[in-house]
Amino acid sequence: MPYAGFPSDTVIVTRPSLEELQSLSAKRLPSLTILEYAFDSMQPLAVLAGIEALKCQDSGGLRSLSGIEAMTSLHHLVIATPASWDGTSRKIEVESLKPLTALSRLER
């Protein structure tokens, strides 16, 4: 089932490597859901500059939003903690939200 507000043709990948992300960039996807996002920054996703909707699920290791500023077509962005964190006070802490200021089309 697609995430609410995301297109039904959203591509879903699990723990993609840098090579897989590069391959996905060639497909010019409109929407992507990543399960088990394993990188500590958004830099590996910069190759997906044309994407409009992105969900990174299980992003417990994320420390920096750096790189997301390249994704200027983004309308929808979801960054979620691992399900095992539900009901706890654990949260994702990033260095700065400043990279989001480059995303003028971001709606939510």
Secondary structure, DSSP 8 states (H G I E B T S, - for coil): ---TTS-TT-EEEES--HHHHHHHHHTT-SEEEEES---SBSGGGGGGTT-SEEEEES-TT--B-TTGGG-TT-SEEEE---GGGTTSS-----S-SGGGGG-TT---
